[in-house]
């Protein structure tokens, strides 16, 4: 048991957790079989549900941690996409001719003319 599980009050032993998981799995299997017999779900849906339900037992702490990491990544992506959309939205309204003027002006301002003079003098 991890410190997080102890602090969160998840003091279920491994044996208790396994028994609880087995009872839950059995109840889900019974419900899925009943719905299949009644005809409320298709055979394909039944197979997908059974495949999804037959997973390993995961501790609550591991579930919290994986959810936190997943949420953190999603939040980071939302911020990146939002900032990127804002910048591209602003830059879209500048015509390409103005971009050419800005690039040529920056080239001259940063000493591009002297560089070209020295480079051409060597040739």
Backbone atoms as SQL, in Angstrom:
CREATE TABLE atoms (id INTEGER PRIMARY KEY, chain TEXT, resi INTEGER, resn TEXT, atom TEXT, x REAL, y REAL, z REAL);
INSERT INTO atoms VALUES
  (1, 'A', 1, 'UNK', 'N', 0.853, -1.169, 0.000),
  (2, 'A', 1, 'UNK', 'CA', 0.000, 0.000, 0.000),
  (3, 'A', 1, 'UNK', 'C', 0.898, 1.230, 0.000),
  (4, 'A', 2, 'UNK', 'N', 0.576, 2.191, -0.871),
  (5, 'A', 2, 'UNK', 'CA', 1.389, 3.396, -0.966),
  (6, 'A', 2, 'UNK', 'C', 0.951, 4.406, 0.091),
  (7, 'A', 3, 'UNK', 'N', 1.789, 5.404, 0.306),
  (8, 'A', 3, 'UNK', 'CA', 1.466, 6.464, 1.252),
  (9, 'A', 3, 'UNK', 'C', 0.214, 7.199, 0.812),
  (10, 'A', 4, 'UNK', 'N', 0.077, 7.400, -0.492),
  (11, 'A', 4, 'UNK', 'CA', -1.114, 8.081, -1.009),
  (12, 'A', 4, 'UNK', 'C', -2.378, 7.298, -0.670),
  (13, 'A', 5, 'UNK', 'N', -2.355, 5.986, -0.845),
  (14, 'A', 5, 'UNK', 'CA', -3.522, 5.158, -0.523),
  (15, 'A', 5, 'UNK', 'C', -3.852, 5.259, 0.963),
  (16, 'A', 6, 'UNK', 'N', -2.836, 5.264, 1.798),
  (17, 'A', 6, 'UNK', 'CA', -3.046, 5.345, 3.235),
  (18, 'A', 6, 'UNK', 'C', -3.653, 6.695, 3.613),
  (19, 'A', 7, 'UNK', 'N', -3.122, 7.782, 3.033),
  (20, 'A', 7, 'UNK', 'CA', -3.639, 9.111, 3.338),
  (21, 'A', 7, 'UNK', 'C', -5.051, 9.308, 2.802),
  (22, 'A', 8, 'UNK', 'N', -5.366, 8.720, 1.659),
  (23, 'A', 8, 'UNK', 'CA', -6.681, 8.864, 1.051),
  (24, 'A', 8, 'UNK', 'C', -7.714, 7.946, 1.703),
  (25, 'A', 9, 'UNK', 'N', -7.270, 7.072, 2.578),
  (26, 'A', 9, 'UNK', 'CA', -8.192, 6.176, 3.261),
  (27, 'A', 9, 'UNK', 'C', -8.484, 4.911, 2.497),
  (28, 'A', 10, 'UNK', 'N', -7.699, 4.599, 1.518),
  (29, 'A', 10, 'UNK', 'CA', -7.880, 3.372, 0.737),
  (30, 'A', 10, 'UNK', 'C', -7.104, 2.250, 1.416),
  (31, 'A', 11, 'UNK', 'N', -7.652, 1.774, 2.506),
  (32, 'A', 11, 'UNK', 'CA', -6.935, 0.787, 3.305),
  (33, 'A', 11, 'UNK', 'C', -7.394, -0.634, 3.008),
  (34, 'A', 12, 'UNK', 'N', -7.979, -0.847, 1.870),
  (35, 'A', 12, 'UNK', 'CA', -8.410, -2.177, 1.466),
  (36, 'A', 12, 'UNK', 'C', -7.171, -3.033, 1.201),
  (37, 'A', 13, 'UNK', 'N', -7.159, -4.227, 1.736),
  (38, 'A', 13, 'UNK', 'CA', -6.027, -5.109, 1.481),
  (39, 'A', 13, 'UNK', 'C', -6.117, -5.644, 0.057),
  (40, 'A', 14, 'UNK', 'N', -5.032, -6.237, -0.392),
  (41, 'A', 14, 'UNK', 'CA', -4.994, -6.793, -1.753),
  (42, 'A', 14, 'UNK', 'C', -6.061, -7.883, -1.917),
  (43, 'A', 15, 'UNK', 'N', -6.224, -8.711, -0.888),
  (44, 'A', 15, 'UNK', 'CA', -7.208, -9.790, -0.937),
  (45, 'A', 15, 'UNK', 'C', -8.631, -9.220, -1.003),
  (46, 'A', 16, 'UNK', 'N', -8.921, -8.205, -0.188),
  (47, 'A', 16, 'UNK', 'CA', -10.245, -7.587, -0.214),
  (48, 'A', 16, 'UNK', 'C', -10.520, -6.924, -1.569),
  (49, 'A', 17, 'UNK', 'N', -9.509, -6.260, -2.112),
  (50, 'A', 17, 'UNK', 'CA', -9.671, -5.595, -3.405),
  (51, 'A', 17, 'UNK', 'C', -9.925, -6.616, -4.509),
  (52, 'A', 18, 'UNK', 'N', -9.208, -7.731, -4.466),
  (53, 'A', 18, 'UNK', 'CA', -9.387, -8.776, -5.476),
  (54, 'A', 18, 'UNK', 'C', -10.785, -9.388, -5.373),
  (55, 'A', 19, 'UNK', 'N', -11.249, -9.651, -4.143),
  (56, 'A', 19, 'UNK', 'CA', -12.601, -10.191, -3.946),
  (57, 'A', 19, 'UNK', 'C', -13.663, -9.214, -4.429),
  (58, 'A', 20, 'UNK', 'N', -13.484, -7.947, -4.098),
  (59, 'A', 20, 'UNK', 'CA', -14.430, -6.923, -4.522),
  (60, 'A', 20, 'UNK', 'C', -14.460, -6.822, -6.045),
  (61, 'A', 21, 'UNK', 'N', -13.298, -6.888, -6.655),
  (62, 'A', 21, 'UNK', 'CA', -13.204, -6.820, -8.115),
  (63, 'A', 21, 'UNK', 'C', -13.879, -8.044, -8.746),
  (64, 'A', 22, 'UNK', 'N', -13.689, -9.207, -8.155),
  (65, 'A', 22, 'UNK', 'CA', -14.290, -10.429, -8.691),
  (66, 'A', 22, 'UNK', 'C', -15.816, -10.359, -8.603),
  (67, 'A', 23, 'UNK', 'N', -16.344, -9.849, -7.475),
  (68, 'A', 23, 'UNK', 'CA', -17.801, -9.715, -7.330),
  (69, 'A', 23, 'UNK', 'C', -18.355, -8.718, -8.348),
  (70, 'A', 24, 'UNK', 'N', -17.649, -7.618, -8.540),
  (71, 'A', 24, 'UNK', 'CA', -18.083, -6.621, -9.515),
  (72, 'A', 24, 'UNK', 'C', -18.037, -7.193, -10.929),
  (73, 'A', 25, 'UNK', 'N', -16.982, -7.921, -11.242),
  (74, 'A', 25, 'UNK', 'CA', -16.848, -8.532, -12.574),
  (75, 'A', 25, 'UNK', 'C', -17.964, -9.530, -12.817),
  (76, 'A', 26, 'UNK', 'N', -18.297, -10.319, -11.803),
  (77, 'A', 26, 'UNK', 'CA', -19.377, -11.298, -11.929),
  (78, 'A', 26, 'UNK', 'C', -20.721, -10.604, -12.150),
  (79, 'A', 27, 'UNK', 'N', -20.969, -9.518, -11.433),
  (80, 'A', 27, 'UNK', 'CA', -22.223, -8.779, -11.595),
  (81, 'A', 27, 'UNK', 'C', -22.310, -8.176, -13.000),
  (82, 'A', 28, 'UNK', 'N', -21.208, -7.638, -13.490),
  (83, 'A', 28, 'UNK', 'CA', -21.205, -7.078, -14.843),
  (84, 'A', 28, 'UNK', 'C', -21.413, -8.154, -15.898),
  (85, 'A', 29, 'UNK', 'N', -20.794, -9.314, -15.693),
  (86, 'A', 29, 'UNK', 'CA', -20.991, -10.427, -16.625),
  (87, 'A', 29, 'UNK', 'C', -22.448, -10.871, -16.650),
  (88, 'A', 30, 'UNK', 'N', -23.062, -10.983, -15.470),
  (89, 'A', 30, 'UNK', 'CA', -24.463, -11.388, -15.390),
  (90, 'A', 30, 'UNK', 'C', -25.369, -10.383, -16.100),
  (91, 'A', 31, 'UNK', 'N', -25.101, -9.100, -15.881),
  (92, 'A', 31, 'UNK', 'CA', -25.918, -8.069, -16.502),
  (93, 'A', 31, 'UNK', 'C', -25.765, -8.091, -18.027),
  (94, 'A', 32, 'UNK', 'N', -24.518, -8.238, -18.492),
  (95, 'A', 32, 'UNK', 'CA', -24.286, -8.284, -19.938),
  (96, 'A', 32, 'UNK', 'C', -24.951, -9.514, -20.555),
  (97, 'A', 33, 'UNK', 'N', -24.848, -10.663, -19.898),
  (98, 'A', 33, 'UNK', 'CA', -25.493, -11.885, -20.405),
  (99, 'A', 33, 'UNK', 'C', -27.011, -11.721, -20.447),
  (100, 'A', 34, 'UNK', 'N', -27.592, -11.103, -19.416),
  (101, 'A', 34, 'UNK', 'CA', -29.035, -10.891, -19.373),
  (102, 'A', 34, 'UNK', 'C', -29.476, -9.975, -20.518),
  (103, 'A', 35, 'UNK', 'N', -28.710, -8.891, -20.747),
  (104, 'A', 35, 'UNK', 'CA', -29.067, -7.963, -21.829),
  (105, 'A', 35, 'UNK', 'C', -28.921, -8.625, -23.194),
  (106, 'A', 36, 'UNK', 'N', -27.932, -9.525, -23.333),
  (107, 'A', 36, 'UNK', 'CA', -27.761, -10.236, -24.597),
  (108, 'A', 36, 'UNK', 'C', -28.937, -11.181, -24.828),
  (109, 'A', 37, 'UNK', 'N', -29.370, -11.887, -23.771),
  (110, 'A', 37, 'UNK', 'CA', -30.507, -12.809, -23.889),
  (111, 'A', 37, 'UNK', 'C', -31.799, -12.052, -24.202),
  (112, 'A', 38, 'UNK', 'N', -31.953, -10.846, -23.628),
  (113, 'A', 38, 'UNK', 'CA', -33.153, -10.054, -23.878),
  (114, 'A', 38, 'UNK', 'C', -33.136, -9.426, -25.272),
  (115, 'A', 39, 'UNK', 'N', -31.960, -9.352, -25.865),
  (116, 'A', 39, 'UNK', 'CA', -31.848, -8.769, -27.197),
  (117, 'A', 39, 'UNK', 'C', -31.684, -7.260, -27.193),
  (118, 'A', 40, 'UNK', 'N', -31.354, -6.672, -26.034),
  (119, 'A', 40, 'UNK', 'CA', -31.196, -5.216, -25.975),
  (120, 'A', 40, 'UNK', 'C', -29.819, -4.760, -26.438),
  (121, 'A', 41, 'UNK', 'N', -28.861, -5.691, -26.563),
  (122, 'A', 41, 'UNK', 'CA', -27.548, -5.348, -27.124),
  (123, 'A', 41, 'UNK', 'C', -27.177, -6.393, -28.166),
  (124, 'A', 42, 'UNK', 'N', -26.348, -5.982, -29.099),
  (125, 'A', 42, 'UNK', 'CA', -25.934, -6.902, -30.165),
  (126, 'A', 42, 'UNK', 'C', -24.777, -7.773, -29.682),
  (127, 'A', 43, 'UNK', 'N', -24.489, -8.802, -30.460),
  (128, 'A', 43, 'UNK', 'CA', -23.378, -9.704, -30.126),
  (129, 'A', 43, 'UNK', 'C', -22.049, -8.940, -30.183),
  (130, 'A', 44, 'UNK', 'N', -21.929, -8.029, -31.149),
  (131, 'A', 44, 'UNK', 'CA', -20.713, -7.227, -31.280),
  (132, 'A', 44, 'UNK', 'C', -20.520, -6.336, -30.059),
  (133, 'A', 45, 'UNK', 'N', -21.587, -5.682, -29.616),
  (134, 'A', 45, 'UNK', 'CA', -21.517, -4.819, -28.434),
  (135, 'A', 45, 'UNK', 'C', -21.184, -5.654, -27.203),
  (136, 'A', 46, 'UNK', 'N', -21.765, -6.818, -27.108),
  (137, 'A', 46, 'UNK', 'CA', -21.488, -7.714, -25.983),
  (138, 'A', 46, 'UNK', 'C', -20.007, -8.082, -25.951),
  (139, 'A', 47, 'UNK', 'N', -19.444, -8.414, -27.109),
  (140, 'A', 47, 'UNK', 'CA', -18.022, -8.789, -27.162),
  (141, 'A', 47, 'UNK', 'C', -17.138, -7.611, -26.775),
  (142, 'A', 48, 'UNK', 'N', -17.488, -6.401, -27.246),
  (143, 'A', 48, 'UNK', 'CA', -16.688, -5.218, -26.876),
  (144, 'A', 48, 'UNK', 'C', -16.780, -4.933, -25.386),
  (145, 'A', 49, 'UNK', 'N', -17.990, -5.045, -24.814),
  (146, 'A', 49, 'UNK', 'CA', -18.169, -4.802, -23.383),
  (147, 'A', 49, 'UNK', 'C', -17.392, -5.811, -22.544),
  (148, 'A', 50, 'UNK', 'N', -17.436, -7.061, -22.955),
  (149, 'A', 50, 'UNK', 'CA', -16.724, -8.093, -22.201),
  (150, 'A', 50, 'UNK', 'C', -15.211, -7.898, -22.293),
  (151, 'A', 51, 'UNK', 'N', -14.735, -7.483, -23.459),
  (152, 'A', 51, 'UNK', 'CA', -13.295, -7.233, -23.611),
  (153, 'A', 51, 'UNK', 'C', -12.870, -6.041, -22.763),
  (154, 'A', 52, 'UNK', 'N', -13.712, -5.016, -22.712),
  (155, 'A', 52, 'UNK', 'CA', -13.372, -3.830, -21.930),
  (156, 'A', 52, 'UNK', 'C', -13.432, -4.113, -20.434),
  (157, 'A', 53, 'UNK', 'N', -14.356, -4.972, -20.006),
  (158, 'A', 53, 'UNK', 'CA', -14.539, -5.238, -18.582),
  (159, 'A', 53, 'UNK', 'C', -13.524, -6.226, -18.033),
  (160, 'A', 54, 'UNK', 'N', -12.863, -6.972, -18.883),
  (161, 'A', 54, 'UNK', 'CA', -11.948, -7.997, -18.377),
  (162, 'A', 54, 'UNK', 'C', -10.528, -7.442, -18.279),
  (163, 'A', 55, 'UNK', 'N', -10.384, -6.385, -17.530),
  (164, 'A', 55, 'UNK', 'CA', -9.069, -5.772, -17.346),
  (165, 'A', 55, 'UNK', 'C', -8.457, -6.169, -16.028),
  (166, 'A', 56, 'UNK', 'N', -7.248, -5.706, -15.821),
  (167, 'A', 56, 'UNK', 'CA', -6.564, -5.967, -14.565),
  (168, 'A', 56, 'UNK', 'C', -7.129, -5.076, -13.468),
  (169, 'A', 57, 'UNK', 'N', -6.956, -5.497, -12.248),
  (170, 'A', 57, 'UNK', 'CA', -7.364, -4.717, -11.104),
  (171, 'A', 57, 'UNK', 'C', -6.341, -3.613, -10.890),
  (172, 'A', 58, 'UNK', 'N', -6.806, -2.376, -10.851),
  (173, 'A', 58, 'UNK', 'CA', -5.919, -1.226, -10.699),
  (174, 'A', 58, 'UNK', 'C', -6.201, -0.576, -9.351),
  (175, 'A', 59, 'UNK', 'N', -5.158, -0.167, -8.676),
  (176, 'A', 59, 'UNK', 'CA', -5.374, 0.480, -7.387),
  (177, 'A', 59, 'UNK', 'C', -5.974, 1.857, -7.608),
  (178, 'A', 60, 'UNK', 'N', -6.660, 2.346, -6.590),
  (179, 'A', 60, 'UNK', 'CA', -7.306, 3.657, -6.687),
  (180, 'A', 60, 'UNK', 'C', -6.248, 4.738, -6.875),
  (181, 'A', 61, 'UNK', 'N', -5.141, 4.626, -6.158),
  (182, 'A', 61, 'UNK', 'CA', -4.071, 5.616, -6.275),
  (183, 'A', 61, 'UNK', 'C', -3.500, 5.664, -7.678),
  (184, 'A', 62, 'UNK', 'N', -3.334, 4.493, -8.291),
  (185, 'A', 62, 'UNK', 'CA', -2.806, 4.455, -9.659),
  (186, 'A', 62, 'UNK', 'C', -3.808, 5.081, -10.623),
  (187, 'A', 63, 'UNK', 'N', -5.079, 4.869, -10.371),
  (188, 'A', 63, 'UNK', 'CA', -6.106, 5.495, -11.205),
  (189, 'A', 63, 'UNK', 'C', -6.092, 7.007, -11.075),
  (190, 'A', 64, 'UNK', 'N', -5.930, 7.496, -9.842),
  (191, 'A', 64, 'UNK', 'CA', -5.845, 8.942, -9.631),
  (192, 'A', 64, 'UNK', 'C', -4.623, 9.518, -10.333),
  (193, 'A', 65, 'UNK', 'N', -3.504, 8.829, -10.187),
  (194, 'A', 65, 'UNK', 'CA', -2.263, 9.335, -10.803),
  (195, 'A', 65, 'UNK', 'C', -2.365, 9.348, -12.318),
  (196, 'A', 66, 'UNK', 'N', -2.895, 8.282, -12.906),
  (197, 'A', 66, 'UNK', 'CA', -3.006, 8.257, -14.363),
  (198, 'A', 66, 'UNK', 'C', -3.992, 9.308, -14.851),
  (199, 'A', 67, 'UNK', 'N', -5.079, 9.521, -14.120),
  (200, 'A', 67, 'UNK', 'CA', -6.027, 10.571, -14.479),
  (201, 'A', 67, 'UNK', 'C', -5.413, 11.957, -14.361),
  (202, 'A', 68, 'UNK', 'N', -4.598, 12.156, -13.323),
  (203, 'A', 68, 'UNK', 'CA', -3.932, 13.448, -13.143),
  (204, 'A', 68, 'UNK', 'C', -2.969, 13.719, -14.286),
  (205, 'A', 69, 'UNK', 'N', -2.176, 12.722, -14.644),
  (206, 'A', 69, 'UNK', 'CA', -1.213, 12.892, -15.738),
  (207, 'A', 69, 'UNK', 'C', -1.938, 13.150, -17.055),
  (208, 'A', 70, 'UNK', 'N', -3.017, 12.428, -17.286),
  (209, 'A', 70, 'UNK', 'CA', -3.794, 12.614, -18.509),
  (210, 'A', 70, 'UNK', 'C', -4.412, 14.013, -18.559),
  (211, 'A', 71, 'UNK', 'N', -4.958, 14.467, -17.446),
  (212, 'A', 71, 'UNK', 'CA', -5.536, 15.808, -17.383),
  (213, 'A', 71, 'UNK', 'C', -4.497, 16.892, -17.544),
  (214, 'A', 72, 'UNK', 'N', -3.321, 16.667, -16.965),
  (215, 'A', 72, 'UNK', 'CA', -2.236, 17.631, -17.097),
  (216, 'A', 72, 'UNK', 'C', -1.807, 17.762, -18.556),
  (217, 'A', 73, 'UNK', 'N', -1.682, 16.637, -19.241),
  (218, 'A', 73, 'UNK', 'CA', -1.303, 16.668, -20.657),
  (219, 'A', 73, 'UNK', 'C', -2.385, 17.355, -21.491),
  (220, 'A', 74, 'UNK', 'N', -3.641, 17.088, -21.174),
  (221, 'A', 74, 'UNK', 'CA', -4.725, 17.721, -21.922),
  (222, 'A', 74, 'UNK', 'C', -4.741, 19.230, -21.690),
  (223, 'A', 75, 'UNK', 'N', -4.523, 19.647, -20.454),
  (224, 'A', 75, 'UNK', 'CA', -4.469, 21.077, -20.154),
  (225, 'A', 75, 'UNK', 'C', -3.315, 21.762, -20.865),
  (226, 'A', 76, 'UNK', 'N', -2.156, 21.102, -20.875),
  (227, 'A', 76, 'UNK', 'CA', -0.986, 21.652, -21.566),
  (228, 'A', 76, 'UNK', 'C', -1.279, 21.810, -23.057),
  (229, 'A', 77, 'UNK', 'N', -1.911, 20.810, -23.648),
  (230, 'A', 77, 'UNK', 'CA', -2.250, 20.888, -25.067),
  (231, 'A', 77, 'UNK', 'C', -3.269, 21.989, -25.347),
  (232, 'A', 78, 'UNK', 'N', -4.217, 22.170, -24.432),
  (233, 'A', 78, 'UNK', 'CA', -5.209, 23.240, -24.611),
  (234, 'A', 78, 'UNK', 'C', -4.543, 24.609, -24.596),
  (235, 'A', 79, 'UNK', 'N', -3.587, 24.803, -23.687),
  (236, 'A', 79, 'UNK', 'CA', -2.879, 26.088, -23.620),
  (237, 'A', 79, 'UNK', 'C', -2.054, 26.295, -24.882),
  (238, 'A', 80, 'UNK', 'N', -1.328, 25.269, -25.300),
  (239, 'A', 80, 'UNK', 'CA', -0.512, 25.388, -26.512),
  (240, 'A', 80, 'UNK', 'C', -1.377, 25.702, -27.732),
  (241, 'A', 81, 'UNK', 'N', -2.470, 24.978, -27.881),
  (242, 'A', 81, 'UNK', 'CA', -3.341, 25.196, -29.032),
  (243, 'A', 81, 'UNK', 'C', -3.990, 26.575, -28.983),
  (244, 'A', 82, 'UNK', 'N', -4.354, 27.028, -27.792),
  (245, 'A', 82, 'UNK', 'CA', -4.973, 28.346, -27.659),
  (246, 'A', 82, 'UNK', 'C', -4.016, 29.467, -28.021),
  (247, 'A', 83, 'UNK', 'N', -2.793, 29.376, -27.522),
  (248, 'A', 83, 'UNK', 'CA', -1.797, 30.399, -27.831),
  (249, 'A', 83, 'UNK', 'C', -1.448, 30.359, -29.310),
  (250, 'A', 84, 'UNK', 'N', -1.278, 29.167, -29.861),
  (251, 'A', 84, 'UNK', 'CA', -0.963, 29.039, -31.283),
  (252, 'A', 84, 'UNK', 'C', -2.072, 29.591, -32.158),
  (253, 'A', 85, 'UNK', 'N', -3.316, 29.328, -31.785),
  (254, 'A', 85, 'UNK', 'CA', -4.446, 29.835, -32.566),
  (255, 'A', 85, 'UNK', 'C', -4.521, 31.354, -32.485),
  (256, 'A', 86, 'UNK', 'N', -4.222, 31.895, -31.311),
  (257, 'A', 86, 'UNK', 'CA', -4.264, 33.342, -31.153),
  (258, 'A', 86, 'UNK', 'C', -3.181, 34.008, -32.012),
  (259, 'A', 87, 'UNK', 'N', -1.963, 33.488, -31.963),
  (260, 'A', 87, 'UNK', 'CA', -0.867, 34.067, -32.738),
  (261, 'A', 87, 'UNK', 'C', -1.125, 33.921, -34.232),
  (262, 'A', 88, 'UNK', 'N', -1.535, 32.743, -34.660),
  (263, 'A', 88, 'UNK', 'CA', -1.790, 32.560, -36.096),
  (264, 'A', 88, 'UNK', 'C', -2.965, 33.421, -36.557),
  (265, 'A', 89, 'UNK', 'N', -3.953, 33.638, -35.689),
  (266, 'A', 89, 'UNK', 'CA', -5.071, 34.503, -36.038),
  (267, 'A', 89, 'UNK', 'C', -4.630, 35.937, -36.247),
  (268, 'A', 90, 'UNK', 'N', -3.714, 36.399, -35.406),
  (269, 'A', 90, 'UNK', 'CA', -3.197, 37.763, -35.547),
  (270, 'A', 90, 'UNK', 'C', -2.328, 37.873, -36.792),
  (271, 'A', 91, 'UNK', 'N', -1.455, 36.894, -36.989),
  (272, 'A', 91, 'UNK', 'CA', -0.520, 36.970, -38.112),
  (273, 'A', 91, 'UNK', 'C', -1.194, 36.759, -39.464),
  (274, 'A', 92, 'UNK', 'N', -2.368, 36.163, -39.488),
  (275, 'A', 92, 'UNK', 'CA', -3.091, 35.945, -40.743),
  (276, 'A', 92, 'UNK', 'C', -3.530, 37.249, -41.390),
  (277, 'A', 93, 'UNK', 'N', -3.762, 38.267, -40.567),
  (278, 'A', 93, 'UNK', 'CA', -4.283, 39.515, -41.086),
  (279, 'A', 93, 'UNK', 'C', -3.210, 40.429, -41.673),
  (280, 'A', 94, 'UNK', 'N', -1.943, 40.031, -41.580),
  (281, 'A', 94, 'UNK', 'CA', -0.861, 40.827, -42.157),
  (282, 'A', 94, 'UNK', 'C', -0.621, 40.320, -43.575),
  (283, 'A', 95, 'UNK', 'N', -0.744, 41.192, -44.593),
  (284, 'A', 95, 'UNK', 'CA', -0.565, 40.747, -45.980),
  (285, 'A', 95, 'UNK', 'C', 0.882, 40.346, -46.263),
  (286, 'A', 96, 'UNK', 'N', 1.073, 39.499, -47.256),
  (287, 'A', 96, 'UNK', 'CA', 2.407, 38.966, -47.538),
  (288, 'A', 96, 'UNK', 'C', 3.368, 40.059, -47.990),
  (289, 'A', 97, 'UNK', 'N', 2.872, 41.112, -48.626),
  (290, 'A', 97, 'UNK', 'CA', 3.741, 42.201, -49.058),
  (291, 'A', 97, 'UNK', 'C', 4.367, 42.898, -47.848),
  (292, 'A', 98, 'UNK', 'N', 3.592, 43.045, -46.796),
  (293, 'A', 98, 'UNK', 'CA', 4.119, 43.656, -45.580),
  (294, 'A', 98, 'UNK', 'C', 5.168, 42.753, -44.939),
  (295, 'A', 99, 'UNK', 'N', 4.973, 41.436, -45.017),
  (296, 'A', 99, 'UNK', 'CA', 5.981, 40.511, -44.502),
  (297, 'A', 99, 'UNK', 'C', 7.304, 40.676, -45.250),
  (298, 'A', 100, 'UNK', 'N', 7.241, 40.861, -46.564),
  (299, 'A', 100, 'UNK', 'CA', 8.462, 41.064, -47.352),
  (300, 'A', 100, 'UNK', 'C', 9.158, 42.343, -46.908),
  (301, 'A', 101, 'UNK', 'N', 8.406, 43.411, -46.710),
  (302, 'A', 101, 'UNK', 'CA', 8.985, 44.680, -46.262),
  (303, 'A', 101, 'UNK', 'C', 9.623, 44.510, -44.879),
  (304, 'A', 102, 'UNK', 'N', 8.961, 43.792, -43.982),
  (305, 'A', 102, 'UNK', 'CA', 9.494, 43.568, -42.628),
  (306, 'A', 102, 'UNK', 'C', 10.795, 42.776, -42.695),
  (307, 'A', 103, 'UNK', 'N', 10.855, 41.735, -43.513),
  (308, 'A', 103, 'UNK', 'CA', 12.062, 40.908, -43.617),
  (309, 'A', 103, 'UNK', 'C', 13.214, 41.715, -44.217),
  (310, 'A', 104, 'UNK', 'N', 12.956, 42.471, -45.268),
  (311, 'A', 104, 'UNK', 'CA', 14.015, 43.285, -45.888),
  (312, 'A', 104, 'UNK', 'C', 14.487, 44.356, -44.908),
  (313, 'A', 105, 'UNK', 'N', 13.558, 44.989, -44.202),
  (314, 'A', 105, 'UNK', 'CA', 13.927, 46.000, -43.212),
  (315, 'A', 105, 'UNK', 'C', 14.766, 45.407, -42.096),
  (316, 'A', 106, 'UNK', 'N', 14.407, 44.230, -41.607),
  (317, 'A', 106, 'UNK', 'CA', 15.200, 43.573, -40.555),
  (318, 'A', 106, 'UNK', 'C', 16.581, 43.207, -41.083),
  (319, 'A', 107, 'UNK', 'N', 16.669, 42.755, -42.316),
  (320, 'A', 107, 'UNK', 'CA', 17.959, 42.413, -42.924),
  (321, 'A', 107, 'UNK', 'C', 18.876, 43.630, -42.966),
  (322, 'A', 108, 'UNK', 'N', 18.329, 44.763, -43.383),
  (323, 'A', 108, 'UNK', 'CA', 19.133, 45.994, -43.458),
  (324, 'A', 108, 'UNK', 'C', 19.494, 46.468, -42.059),
  (325, 'A', 109, 'UNK', 'N', 18.543, 46.452, -41.138),
  (326, 'A', 109, 'UNK', 'CA', 18.784, 46.920, -39.771),
  (327, 'A', 109, 'UNK', 'C', 19.841, 46.087, -39.054),
  (328, 'A', 110, 'UNK', 'N', 19.846, 44.801, -39.307),
  (329, 'A', 110, 'UNK', 'CA', 20.796, 43.918, -38.624),
  (330, 'A', 110, 'UNK', 'C', 22.150, 43.834, -39.328),
  (331, 'A', 111, 'UNK', 'N', 22.400, 44.683, -40.310),
  (332, 'A', 111, 'UNK', 'CA', 23.717, 44.748, -40.939),
  (333, 'A', 111, 'UNK', 'C', 23.870, 43.875, -42.147),
  (334, 'A', 112, 'UNK', 'N', 22.805, 43.559, -42.797),
  (335, 'A', 112, 'UNK', 'CA', 22.864, 42.697, -43.962),
  (336, 'A', 112, 'UNK', 'C', 23.556, 43.348, -45.150),
  (337, 'A', 113, 'UNK', 'N', 23.448, 44.676, -45.269),
  (338, 'A', 113, 'UNK', 'CA', 24.086, 45.376, -46.386),
  (339, 'A', 113, 'UNK', 'C', 25.610, 45.262, -46.272),
  (340, 'A', 114, 'UNK', 'N', 26.157, 45.493, -45.077),
  (341, 'A', 114, 'UNK', 'CA', 27.614, 45.366, -44.892),
  (342, 'A', 114, 'UNK', 'C', 28.067, 43.934, -45.140),
  (343, 'A', 115, 'UNK', 'N', 27.265, 42.959, -44.695),
  (344, 'A', 115, 'UNK', 'CA', 27.611, 41.559, -44.933),
  (345, 'A', 115, 'UNK', 'C', 27.678, 41.269, -46.428),
  (346, 'A', 116, 'UNK', 'N', 26.686, 41.753, -47.174),
  (347, 'A', 116, 'UNK', 'CA', 26.675, 41.531, -48.620),
  (348, 'A', 116, 'UNK', 'C', 27.856, 42.221, -49.300),
  (349, 'A', 117, 'UNK', 'N', 28.226, 43.438, -48.851),
  (350, 'A', 117, 'UNK', 'CA', 29.349, 44.157, -49.439),
  (351, 'A', 117, 'UNK', 'C', 30.643, 43.362, -49.227),
  (352, 'A', 118, 'UNK', 'N', 30.866, 42.849, -47.999),
  (353, 'A', 118, 'UNK', 'CA', 32.080, 42.058, -47.725),
  (354, 'A', 118, 'UNK', 'C', 32.056, 40.751, -48.495),
  (355, 'A', 119, 'UNK', 'N', 30.925, 40.119, -48.601),
  (356, 'A', 119, 'UNK', 'CA', 30.819, 38.825, -49.278),
  (357, 'A', 119, 'UNK', 'C', 31.057, 39.001, -50.775),
  (358, 'A', 120, 'UNK', 'N', 30.533, 40.059, -51.346),
  (359, 'A', 120, 'UNK', 'CA', 30.731, 40.318, -52.777),
  (360, 'A', 120, 'UNK', 'C', 32.158, 40.791, -53.062),
  (361, 'A', 121, 'UNK', 'N', 32.797, 41.467, -52.100),
  (362, 'A', 121, 'UNK', 'CA', 34.180, 41.930, -52.307),
  (363, 'A', 121, 'UNK', 'C', 35.128, 40.746, -52.367),
  (364, 'A', 122, 'UNK', 'N', 34.838, 39.656, -51.644),
  (365, 'A', 122, 'UNK', 'CA', 35.683, 38.453, -51.676),
  (366, 'A', 122, 'UNK', 'C', 35.562, 37.715, -52.987),
  (367, 'A', 123, 'UNK', 'N', 34.444, 37.787, -53.630),
  (368, 'A', 123, 'UNK', 'CA', 34.209, 37.007, -54.845),
  (369, 'A', 123, 'UNK', 'C', 34.923, 37.548, -56.043);
